[in-house]
Amino acid sequence: MDEIQERILMEVADLHGVPEGAYNIRANGKLASRSTTANIDITTKEDVSGIDIRIKPGTKHESVHIPVVVSESGLKDMVYNDFYIGEDCDVVIVAGCGIHNCGDQDAEHDGIHRFYVGKNAKVKYVEKHYGEGDGRGKRILNPLTEVHMEENSYVEMEMVQIKGVDSTDRVTNAELAAGAKLIVRERLLTHGTQSAVSTYVVDLNGDDASTDLVSRSVAKDQSIQTFNSKINGNAKCSGHSECDAIIMDDAKIIAVPGLTANNIDAALIHEAAIGKIAGEQIIKLMTLGLTEEEAEAQIVNGFLK
């Protein structure tokens, strides 16, 4: 891989070299590097572009990295990745995509990720999106994620996009069996004329299933963000969604909650707070010697951590 691709890998997967454990690195639509372990196997699909990741039951404290790098202007990349996580696992999965586009044509990566999480398994999933380049071509990312959770499984998803993506439409669908728990923490920053749509649909199908969806975002300049959250309580369950956003300049943020209680014991809550940075926050930081711009940056960085 060249220096540009290696730098993008560092941005989206915190990789400064070859990662430990299993990994599959994709660059410009092709396999760049792969490694498997005794407990984690990665195989190339035969019918479509993509991979199957199979994690043996009982696997503990292992990780798998599957980052994607696009550095060719005009490339449209599409992958189908399926994860089969066995019962009683405790693993970390690091995905994400970085696009470097210095050309006149758009560069795009679309990924469909399907997770099949076994009983009592625990998964932390990290997906980071990043874009850079001084060309006129756009950087586009449209991921679709499906999560199928069996009894008493636990999934924590960290979804991050903080720079350089011109357009994204992220869709996440999840279905939870009894006792399963899904945690989502989204962090998003848009600027310029960028647009970002995040849609989460969660079906709580089993007794004591639960979810907590929280989006923290900042919209600057003329950018537009839309946060759609829909929780369907189909059993005795609990669900919470929250949009916590800062709006700046001429940006626009739309929060569209959807709560459906199909069971008398479904407890569902949505919260939303969208507003500008409080003036007293900026003044307080300026008394410490910061300029107004530095004070705003300090507040935004702290908000998105």
N, C-alpha and C positions, 0 to 999 in steps of 0.2 A: 504494500500500500504506500501511496505517496504521502508527503507531509500534510497536505490539505486534508486527506481522508483520516490520517492519524489524529489531527487536531479536532476534527468533528467527532471522532470516536470518544475523545476525552470529554467533549461537551455533553454528549447524549448518554454516555455510559460510564463516565469517570474512569476510563481505561487509559493508563499510561504505558501500556505494553500488553503482553499476552495475559489474559485473565486466568485466575485459578479456576479449576472445575471445568464443567462443560461449557462450550460456547459455539456459536455459529455466527460468523460475521459476513454480512452481505454488502457488496460494493458495486454500484452501478448495474444492478440487476443480476449479478452473478455471485456465486460462492467465493469468498476470499479466503476464509480459514474456518476450520471446524475441529472440535475436540469433544470426545465423549468420556464418560467415566463408567465405573462398574454399575452405578445405580441410575445414571441418566444417559439415555440413548437418543441420538438425533439422526433422523433419516430423511432423505429427500423424497418428496412426493413424486409419484410417477404420472399422475393425471393432470395436475396443475402445478404452477410455480409455488413452492413453499416447502415447509418441513413439518415433520411430526416429532414432538418431544415427548418421550415416555419416561416417567419417573417411577421407579419401583416402590411398592408399598413399604412403609417404614423408613424411608430415606430421611435422614435428619441432618440439618446444618450444612446443606450443600446448596450451590447456586448454579444458575445457567444464564449466560449472557447471549442475547440474540439481536444486537444492534444492526441498523441499516444505514449505509452512507450513500448519498447521491451527489455526484460532483460533475455530471454531464448535463449541460443545458439541453432541453428538449426531451429528456428521458422521462417516460411515464412507467413507473415500476408498480407491479401488483403482486402481492403474495398472500398465500393462505397458510396460516400456521396453527396447528392443533396441539394442545397441551393435555396430556393424560397424566394426572397426578394421583398416585395410588393412595390407598388408605393409610392414615397415621403418619403422613409425611410432614416435614417442617422445612420448607425450602424458600429460597429467594430467586425470583425471575426478573432480570433486568433487560428491558427492551428499549425502544426508542429509535428515532430516525433524525438524522441531520442532513440538510440539503445545502450545498454550496453551488450557487448559480451566478455566474458572471457573464452569461450570454443573453441573447434577445428572446429566446424561447422559454416557455414555462417548464419547470421541472416538478415532477409530482411523484409521491409515493402513497399508495393506498394499501392498507393491510387489513386482513380479516383474521382476528385471533379468537380461537375458541378454546375455552378452558373447561375441562371435565375434572372436577375436584372430588376425590373420594371421601368416604366417611372419616370424620375426625382429623382430616388433613388441615394443615396450616400453610398458607401461601402469602408471601409479600411480593407484590408485583409493582415494578417501577417503570414508568414509560415517560421518557422525556423527548420533547420535540424542539428542534433548533434550526434556524436558517441564517444564512449569510450570503454575501456576494453583492457586487456593485453593478450587475447587469440589469437590463430592463425586464428580463424574464421573471415570472413570479415563482415563489416557492410554496407548493401546495401539499397539504397532508390531510388525508381523509381516512382515519382508522375506524374500523367496526370491531367491537369486542363483544363476545358472548361468553357468559359465565354460568355454568351449570354446577350447582353446589349440592352435594349429598348431605345426609344427616350429620349435624354437629361439626361441619367444616367451617373454616374461618379464612376469609380472603381480605387482605388489606391492599388497596390500590392507590398508588401515588402517581397522579397524572400532572405533568408539568410542561408548560410552554411559556417561556419568558423572553424569547427574542427571535425576530427575523422571519416568522412564518406569515406569508401574505394572506393565506386563506386556509381555514381548517373547518371540517365538519365531523366532529367526533361523536359516535353513537356507541353507547354501552347498554347492553341488555343482560339482565341477570334473573335467574330463577333459583329460589332457595327452598330446600327441604327443611324438615323439622330441626330446630336448634341451630341452623346455620346462621352465620353472621357475616355481613359484607360492610366494610369500611371503605369510603372513597374520600380522598383528599385531593382536590384539584387546585392547582395554582396557575394562573394565566395572566399574561400581560400582552396587550396589543397597543400599537401606535401607528402613526401615519394613517393610511386608508385600509388597514388590515381588517379582516372580518373573521370571527370565530363563533362557531355554534357548538354547544355541548348538550347532548341529549342523553339522559339516563332513564331507563325503564326497568324497574325492579318488581318482580313478582314474589311476594312472600307467601309461599304455598303451604308451609308446614307450621305446626304449633311451635311457638317460641322462636321462630325465625325473626331476624332483626337486621336493619340496615341504618347506616348513618352516612349521608351524602353531604359533603361540605365543599363549596366552591368559593375560593378567595381570589379575586381578580382586580386588575387595574386596567382601565381603558383610557388612552391618551389621544390627543389630536382629533382626527375625524374617524377613528376606528369604531367598529360596532361589534358588540358581543351579545349572544343570546344563550341563556341557560334554561334548558327544559328539564324538569325533574318530574317523573311520574312514579309513584309508589302504589302498588296494588296489594292491599291487605286481604288475603284470601283465607286466613286462618287466625288463630289467637297469636298475634304478632305485634311488633313495634317497629315504626319507621320514622326517620327524621331526615329532612332535607333543608339545606340552608344556602342562600346566596349572600355573600358578604363582599361588597364591591366598592371600589373607589372610582369615581368618574372625574375626568379632567378635560379641560379645553372644550372642544365641540364633540366629544365622543358620546356614544349612546350604548346603554346597557338595558337589556330586556330579560326579566326573570319570569318564567311561566311555570308555576307549580301545578302539580296534579296529584291529588290524593283520592284514592278510591277504597272505601272500607266495605268489603264484601262479607265481613264477619263481624258480629256484634262485639267481639273482643279484640278487634284490630285497633291499635292506638297509633295514630299517624299525626305528624306535626310538620309544618313548613315554616321557615323564617326567612325573611329577606331584609337586607339593609344596604341601600345604595345611596351614596352621597359623595360630596366633595371633601377634600382634606380640610379639617377645621383650621381656621386662621390662627387660633391661639397655639396650635401645634407648631406651625411654621415660625411664629414669633418667638416661641420659647427656644427653638433650636438656633434661630438667628442671634439670640442673645449670647450664644456660646461661640459666635464667630463665623457661623456658616452663612453663605449667601442664600437667597430665597430658593434658587434652583438646587443648591446642595441640600437644603432643608427638605425640599420636596422629595428628592432622590432618597434621602435617609429614611423618610417616612414610608415611601413605597417599598424599599428593600426590606424594611422590618416587617411590613404588612404581609409580604409574600413569602416570608420564611416559614 
